[in-house]
Amino acid sequence: MVKQKETKIFQEERMRGIMKILEKENRVLISELCKVFNTTAVTIRKDLNQLEEEGALKRTHGGAILNKALFQGLALNEKEKLNSTEKERIANEAVKLISEGDVIMLDSGSTTTQLAKNMKSLKGITVITDAVNIALELINSDVEVILTGGSLQKNSSTLIGPLADDSLRKLSADKLFHGVDGIDYEIGLTTPNITEANTSRVMMQRAGENILLVDSSKFGRRSLGVICQIKEIDKIITTKEMSKLEMKKMDDLGVEVIIV
């Protein structure tokens, strides 16, 4: 009876440890957990199965991911209040990648809006955007602005839909800077609105280089509309401190990571 009690205590401690790792990494592998807890794959599978029954995680092939509800999104004015310091650091780094003569696409979002503010003093730059607020941000600058048509999504000041997609297909750019509502290693880049997700995909297809701007809060979060897989991104500028395992994942996917 004492042995069973001790075994139960060890299991509970191990499961708490698994959840701590999962909350940090967003995904765990059975092979890695065996090394961390110096136990067998059979034991780890039992732990993961029990945690799945409790609703704490979702089992995947060879491991598990956090079981999180889909993120429903926020209005632009609410987004701008969150993680503002992180977004400024990201935008300060992103503007360094812009050279005179570049044609830049800016997708909608609070971080890309911050980048637009940083671009006001630049000359010889053309910006293509589907964000009404970004166009207004640059209205008194020397930056040439091309605003797509489309249906206005009022809570994000974004022009989306067939008209937006058609106008974007007639254009091309050197670089696309864009943000997302969620980035998940399994699912990819997501946003709550599936029509907006499609417009974002078209923007990616029309840019020579795709640069993702995401603060640390976006990792491990998922929304309804899938934009693309992570491997389709060229660079990520982020404030997230990535583990060696995460950096290896990005390297294997061919994605350059800039941490600011």
Buried (B, 14 or more C-beta within 10 A) or exposed (E): EEEEEEEEEEBEEBBEBBBEBBEEBBBBBBEBBBEEBEBEEEBBBEBBEEBBEEEBBBBBEEBBBBBBEBBEBBEBEEBBEEBBEBBBBBBBBBBEBBEEEBBBBBBBBBBBBBBBBBBEEBEEBBBBBBBBBBBBBBEEBEBEBBBBBBBBBEBBBBBBBEBBBEBBEEBEBBBBBBBBBBBBBBBBBBBBBBBBBBBBBBBBBBBEEBBBBBBBBBBBBBBBBBBBEBEBBBBBBBBBEBEEEBEEBBEEEEBEBBBB
